[in-house]
């Protein structure tokens, strides 16, 4: 057992009892749970654990369909695209699964310089990106200034009419004065990965350095919100502990934040542990493709309002299936390490794209259009209009965001099509826009048409 006290909201006994007592539901019980989630009401631990016991093909299909319906009701059919930008792999922690761990001599170490950050940002803009997740290792205290400088650089970049309009930061726990440094440069939200909530399994893989401090890590979201950050994102690295425990603990965490601060985890990032140079060859608790999709779907049902983030680096192209079971955001189109190169061969739009990245942004957009029939979105309106934190959660709970997301997504997407897409993708995109407009109710349709008219006239960054 762990040798420290857990926060009051993390009720380990309740999680373990819920898992021990859960049994596969009959059809009526399953329908009742799914209908509750369709009404955008967060599920209890017992209800969520019950979904984890469903194994029949029909039951799993019902869960996946319901997860997609909930996502559609909250956010509409759009998928927001963002780019991760890894600016340094220096790290002061010893996490046995991670290539960036302090003692690993198998990787190159690098801080991207200001000119390199500027050039990487320009490449992302030329792909059509508007949103960036800035990523680093767990840095010494002084390097918060380095993060802030990188954010400022990205906000000053322009390529024609293109620009980065929103920067979020993936960080470890910070002090209140350090969060103030990030707020001063207009960081939208901070993403605070817990990786795993299970105390013993956490301690088994986080051996030394700041990330070994489980208590500080698990209280980081509270500290960020108390320090004035408008939004926090939560994150799981699936495979470090049984996924069922982590999803239930995540739902407790989101419920705690919503109750105390009026804002839950604005987003939840879900990635599977992968082999890394100098890291673990296999996850301690491997998560299959099937179980990964169950994680995504059940998280969507348990926490209906959250934005679920997947990566196009997910092996087996599993992100494609994730888009149909509750995912609302994709990370794509950037390098995974600051020392990686961008391909000397240009992508389909003539822009170099990262070696090791499975999909160019145009490929992702093309898939979303042709196969998934989702609307790719580059919108950044909500945080810039103050629709974050308490206000965002209130809007989602009252009516969902699709009334704003629909028109704004279409406008941001048309801007992408006109300026960055290949001809084939543009044709697909224009056709899907017409299809979505035809099915859109008033007044959303009228608002969309007004925004589209402005974009076709050469305006950019149009939103309501």
C-alpha positions in Angstrom: 0.0 0.0 0.0 1.1 3.6 -0.5 2.8 5.4 2.5 0.8 8.6 2.1 -2.8 9.8 2.3 -4.8 10.1 -0.9 -6.9 13.2 -1.6 -10.4 12.9 -0.2 -12.0 12.8 -3.6 -10.0 9.7 -4.7 -12.0 7.0 -3.0 -10.0 3.9 -3.7 -12.3 1.6 -1.7 -15.3 2.8 -3.7 -13.5 2.1 -6.9 -12.5 -1.4 -5.9 -15.9 -2.2 -4.6 -17.6 -0.9 -7.8 -15.3 -3.2 -9.8 -15.8 -6.1 -7.5 -19.6 -5.9 -7.5 -20.1 -5.0 -11.2 -21.7 -7.7 -13.4 -22.7 -7.7 -17.0 -26.1 -5.9 -17.2 -29.2 -7.2 -18.9 -30.6 -5.2 -21.8 -32.9 -3.1 -19.7 -30.1 -2.1 -17.2 -27.7 -1.3 -20.1 -30.3 0.9 -21.8 -31.0 2.7 -18.6 -27.4 3.6 -18.1 -26.9 4.6 -21.7 -30.0 6.8 -21.6 -28.7 8.6 -18.5 -25.5 9.4 -20.3 -27.5 10.5 -23.4 -29.2 13.0 -21.1 -25.7 14.4 -20.3 -25.7 13.3 -16.7 -22.4 11.9 -15.4 -22.5 8.3 -14.4 -21.9 6.9 -11.0 -19.0 4.6 -10.3 -21.3 1.6 -10.2 -22.9 2.5 -13.5 -19.5 3.1 -15.2 -18.1 -0.2 -13.8 -21.2 -2.0 -15.1 -20.4 -0.8 -18.6 -16.9 -2.3 -18.2 -18.5 -5.7 -17.7 -20.2 -5.7 -21.1 -18.6 -8.1 -23.5 -21.3 -9.2 -25.9 -20.9 -7.8 -29.5 -24.4 -6.3 -29.3 -23.7 -4.7 -25.9 -20.4 -3.3 -27.1 -22.0 -1.9 -30.2 -24.7 -0.2 -28.1 -22.0 1.4 -25.9 -20.1 2.7 -28.9 -23.2 4.1 -30.6 -24.3 5.8 -27.4 -20.8 7.3 -26.9 -20.9 8.8 -30.4 -24.4 10.1 -29.8 -23.3 11.8 -26.6 -20.4 13.4 -28.3 -22.6 14.5 -31.2 -25.1 16.1 -28.8 -22.4 18.0 -26.9 -20.1 19.0 -29.7 -21.8 18.2 -32.9 -20.0 16.1 -35.6 -16.8 18.2 -35.6 -13.3 17.0 -34.7 -10.9 19.7 -33.5 -7.4 19.4 -34.9 -4.3 20.6 -32.9 -0.6 20.1 -33.2 1.7 19.0 -30.4 5.0 20.8 -30.5 7.8 19.2 -28.4 10.3 21.9 -27.6 12.7 20.0 -25.2 13.2 16.5 -24.0 15.3 17.5 -21.0 13.7 16.2 -17.9 14.5 15.9 -14.2 12.5 12.8 -13.5 13.1 9.0 -13.7 10.1 7.4 -15.2 11.1 3.9 -16.3 8.8 3.8 -19.4 9.9 7.2 -20.8 12.7 7.9 -23.3 13.1 11.4 -21.8 13.9 10.1 -18.3 16.9 11.8 -16.8 19.3 8.8 -16.8 18.6 7.6 -20.3 21.7 8.0 -22.5 20.1 6.5 -25.6 18.5 9.8 -26.8 19.8 13.1 -27.8 19.0 16.0 -25.5 17.9 19.3 -26.9 16.3 22.6 -26.1 14.8 24.1 -29.2 16.3 27.5 -29.8 14.0 30.5 -30.4 14.8 30.4 -34.2 14.0 26.7 -34.2 10.7 27.2 -32.4 9.9 30.0 -34.8 10.6 27.8 -37.8 8.6 24.8 -36.4 5.7 27.1 -35.7 5.8 28.4 -39.3 5.7 24.9 -40.6 2.7 24.1 -38.6 1.0 27.3 -39.8 1.8 26.3 -43.4 0.0 23.0 -42.8 -3.1 25.0 -41.7 -2.8 24.6 -37.9 -4.2 27.2 -35.6 -3.9 25.4 -32.2 -0.7 24.1 -30.6 -0.1 22.0 -27.5 3.4 22.9 -26.3 5.1 19.9 -24.7 8.3 19.5 -22.7 9.8 17.2 -20.2 9.4 18.0 -16.5 11.7 21.0 -16.3 13.5 22.8 -13.5 11.7 25.8 -12.1 13.6 28.4 -14.1 12.5 26.8 -17.3 8.9 28.1 -17.0 10.3 31.2 -18.5 11.5 29.1 -21.4 8.0 27.8 -21.9 6.6 31.3 -21.7 9.1 32.6 -24.3 8.1 29.7 -26.6 4.4 30.6 -26.3 5.1 34.3 -27.0 7.1 33.3 -30.1 4.3 31.2 -31.5 1.7 34.0 -31.0 3.8 36.4 -33.0 4.2 34.2 -36.1 2.4 35.0 -39.3 2.5 33.2 -42.7 0.3 35.2 -45.0 -3.0 35.3 -43.2 -2.1 32.2 -41.2 -1.3 32.3 -37.5 -1.3 30.3 -34.3 -4.4 31.4 -32.4 -4.3 29.2 -29.3 -1.4 27.7 -27.4 -2.0 25.3 -24.5 0.8 23.8 -22.5 1.5 20.3 -21.2 3.4 20.7 -17.9 4.1 19.2 -14.6 2.8 20.7 -11.3 3.8 24.4 -10.9 3.7 27.0 -8.2 1.1 29.8 -8.2 3.7 32.3 -9.4 4.7 30.1 -12.2 1.2 29.7 -13.4 1.0 33.5 -13.4 3.9 33.5 -15.8 2.0 31.3 -18.2 -1.2 33.3 -17.8 0.7 36.5 -18.6 1.5 35.2 -22.1 -2.1 34.0 -22.7 -1.7 30.3 -22.2 -5.2 28.9 -22.8 -5.1 25.9 -20.5 -2.6 23.5 -18.9 -2.7 19.8 -19.5 -1.7 17.9 -16.4 -1.2 14.2 -17.0 -1.7 12.0 -14.0 -0.7 9.0 -16.2 -2.1 6.6 -13.6 -4.1 7.2 -10.5 -3.2 3.9 -8.9 -0.7 4.8 -6.1 1.4 1.6 -6.1 1.6 1.3 -9.8 2.4 5.0 -10.0 5.3 4.6 -7.6 6.5 1.4 -9.4 7.4 3.4 -12.6 8.1 6.9 -11.3 11.4 6.2 -9.5 12.9 9.6 -8.8 12.7 13.3 -9.5 9.7 15.7 -9.3 7.3 13.3 -11.0 7.9 10.7 -8.3 5.9 12.9 -6.0 2.5 11.3 -6.4 0.7 13.6 -4.0 1.9 16.7 -5.7 1.0 15.3 -9.1 -2.5 14.3 -8.1 -3.2 17.7 -6.5 -1.8 19.6 -9.5 -5.2 20.4 -11.1 -6.5 21.9 -7.9 -3.4 24.0 -7.6 -3.6 25.3 -11.2 -7.3 26.3 -10.7 -6.6 27.9 -7.4 -3.8 29.8 -9.1 -6.2 31.3 -11.6 -5.9 29.1 -14.7 -9.2 29.1 -16.5 -9.1 25.5 -17.7 -7.2 22.3 -16.9 -6.9 19.1 -19.0 -6.4 15.7 -17.5 -4.6 12.8 -19.0 -4.1 9.0 -18.8 -1.2 6.9 -20.1 -3.0 3.7 -20.5 -1.0 0.5 -19.7 0.6 1.6 -16.4 -2.3 0.1 -14.3 -5.5 -1.7 -15.0 -7.4 0.6 -17.3 -10.7 0.1 -15.4 -9.2 1.5 -12.2 -7.9 4.5 -14.0 -11.1 5.4 -15.9 -13.1 5.2 -12.6 -10.5 7.4 -10.8 -10.5 9.8 -13.7 -14.3 10.1 -13.3 -13.9 10.8 -9.6 -11.3 13.5 -10.4 -13.6 15.2 -12.9 -16.5 15.1 -10.5 -14.4 16.7 -7.8 -13.2 19.5 -10.0 -16.8 20.2 -11.2 -18.1 20.3 -7.7 -15.4 22.5 -6.2 -14.5 24.8 -9.0 -17.5 24.6 -11.3 -15.3 23.2 -14.1 -14.3 19.6 -14.7 -11.5 18.4 -16.7 -11.9 20.6 -19.8 -10.2 17.8 -21.8 -9.0 14.3 -21.2 -6.1 13.0 -23.2 -5.9 9.2 -23.7 -2.8 7.5 -25.0 -1.4 4.0 -24.7 2.1 3.4 -23.4 4.4 2.5 -26.3 7.9 1.1 -26.3 10.6 3.8 -26.2 14.4 3.9 -26.5 15.7 3.2 -23.0 12.2 2.6 -21.7 9.9 -0.4 -21.1 9.7 -3.0 -23.8 6.1 -3.7 -22.9 3.4 -2.0 -20.8 2.9 -3.5 -17.3 -0.8 -3.8 -18.2 -1.2 -3.9 -22.0 -4.3 -2.3 -23.4 -5.6 -4.0 -26.6 -7.1 -2.1 -29.5 -10.5 -3.3 -28.4 -10.0 -2.2 -24.8 -8.6 1.2 -25.9 -11.8 1.9 -27.8 -13.8 0.8 -24.8 -11.8 3.2 -22.6 -12.6 6.1 -25.0 -16.3 5.2 -25.2 -16.9 4.6 -21.5 -15.0 7.8 -20.6 -17.3 9.7 -23.0 -20.3 8.2 -21.3 -19.1 8.7 -17.8 -18.0 12.3 -18.3 -20.3 13.5 -21.1 -19.0 17.1 -21.3 -15.3 16.6 -21.5 -13.3 16.9 -24.7 -11.5 13.6 -25.4 -8.1 14.0 -27.1 -6.4 11.2 -29.2 -3.3 11.2 -31.3 -2.8 10.3 -34.9 0.3 8.5 -33.8 -1.8 5.9 -32.1 -0.6 2.5 -33.6 -2.8 0.6 -36.1 -4.5 3.9 -37.1 -6.8 3.4 -34.1 -7.5 7.1 -33.9 -9.7 6.6 -36.9 -12.0 4.3 -35.0 -11.8 6.5 -31.9 -13.4 9.4 -33.8 -16.6 7.3 -34.0 -16.8 6.4 -30.3 -16.5 9.7 -28.5 -13.2 11.4 -29.5 -13.6 15.2 -30.1 -10.0 16.3 -30.7 -7.0 15.0 -32.5 -3.3 15.8 -32.2 -1.5 15.5 -35.5 1.1 16.9 -37.7 4.2 17.5 -35.6 7.4 15.9 -34.4 7.5 13.8 -31.2 10.9 15.0 -30.1 12.8 18.2 -30.5 15.7 16.4 -32.3 13.5 14.7 -34.9 13.7 16.0 -38.5 10.9 17.1 -40.8 10.8 15.1 -43.9 12.8 16.5 -46.8 10.0 15.3 -49.1 7.0 17.6 -49.0 3.6 16.5 -48.0 0.6 16.6 -50.3 0.3 20.4 -50.0 4.1 21.0 -50.6 4.8 21.5 -46.9 7.4 19.2 -45.2 5.9 17.0 -42.5 7.5 15.1 -39.6 9.4 11.9 -40.0 7.6 9.3 -37.9 4.3 11.0 -38.1 1.9 8.6 -39.7 -0.4 11.2 -41.2 0.0 14.6 -42.7 -2.8 17.0 -41.7 -4.3 16.8 -45.1 -4.5 13.0 -44.8 -6.3 13.3 -41.5 -8.7 15.8 -42.9 -9.3 13.7 -46.0 -10.2 10.7 -43.8 -12.5 12.7 -41.6 -14.3 13.9 -44.8 -14.4 10.8 -46.9 -14.8 7.9 -44.5 -15.9 9.3 -41.1 -18.1 12.1 -42.4 -16.9 14.3 -39.5 -16.3 18.0 -39.8 -12.6 19.0 -39.2 -12.4 22.1 -37.1 -9.6 24.6 -36.5 -11.8 26.8 -34.4 -10.3 28.7 -31.4 -13.4 30.9 -30.6 -14.4 29.6 -27.1 -11.3 30.5 -25.0 -11.0 33.9 -26.8 -14.6 34.8 -26.0 -14.2 33.7 -22.4 -16.2 30.5 -22.9 -13.9 28.5 -20.6 -13.9 27.1 -17.1 -17.2 27.6 -15.3 -19.0 29.3 -18.2 -18.0 26.5 -20.7 -19.2 23.7 -18.4 -22.5 25.5 -17.7 -23.1 25.9 -21.5 -22.3 22.3 -22.1 -24.6 21.1 -19.3 -27.5 23.4 -20.4 -27.5 22.8 -24.1 -24.3 21.5 -25.4 -21.8 23.4 -27.6 -23.0 22.4 -31.0 -24.9 25.6 -31.6 -21.6 27.5 -31.4 -19.4 24.7 -32.7 -21.3 24.1 -35.9 -21.1 27.6 -37.5 -17.6 28.2 -36.1 -16.3 24.8 -37.2 -17.6 25.3 -40.7 -16.0 28.8 -41.0 -12.6 27.6 -39.7 -12.7 24.6 -41.9 -13.5 26.6 -45.1 -10.5 28.8 -44.2 -8.4 25.7 -44.2 -9.8 24.4 -47.5 -9.3 27.7 -49.3 -5.7 28.2 -48.1 -4.1 24.9 -47.2 -5.9 21.9 -48.6 -5.0 19.9 -51.7 -7.4 20.2 -54.5 -8.9 16.7 -53.8 -9.4 17.5 -50.2 -10.9 20.8 -51.0 -13.5 19.1 -53.3 -14.4 16.7 -50.5 -14.6 19.5 -48.0 -16.8 21.8 -50.1 -19.2 18.9 -50.7 -19.4 18.0 -47.0 -20.0 21.7 -46.0 -23.0 21.7 -48.4 -24.2 18.4 -46.9 -23.9 19.8 -43.3 -25.6 23.0 -44.2 -28.6 21.2 -45.7 -29.1 19.3 -42.4 -28.4 22.2 -40.1 -31.4 23.8 -38.3 -32.0 27.5 -38.1 -30.7 29.8 -36.7 -27.4 27.8 -36.9 -27.7 27.6 -40.7 -28.1 31.3 -41.1 -25.2 32.0 -38.8 -23.0 29.6 -40.8 -23.9 31.1 -44.2 -23.0 34.6 -42.9 -19.6 33.3 -41.7 -18.9 31.4 -44.9 -19.7 34.4 -47.0 -17.1 36.5 -45.1 -14.5 33.7 -45.4 -15.1 33.4 -49.2 -14.6 37.1 -49.5 -11.1 36.8 -48.0 -11.8 37.3 -44.3 -10.1 35.0 -41.8 -10.7 34.2 -38.2 -14.5 34.6 -38.4 -16.5 33.2 -35.5 -19.6 33.8 -33.3 
